[in-house]
Amino acid sequence: MWSEKCLPPGTVHLRLPRLFQVAKRLGIDYAPAMVGFDYRNGRCLPVFDGIVVCTEFKQAILEVCCGMTSIFFLNA
């Protein structure tokens, strides 16, 4: 995902912590978003940031994630 133009049509890139857990819990298909490469010790490693999901699931994932975050801070 070097730019938004790299996304397949009908998908969106979401970058929030623990989104893959929310998508998995809701039973929504997702793919980890590879955003580039990191070079360490002479090796090239992929860098992942967020997930890619279909546009119709974006709002559901964000609502659940927001709810989980507010519960986390209320219990702290």
Buried (B, 14 or more C-beta within 10 A) or exposed (E): BEEEEEBEEEBBBBEEEEBBEBBEEEEBEBBEBBBEEEEEEEEEEEEBEBBBBEEEBBEBBBEBBEEEEEEEEEEE
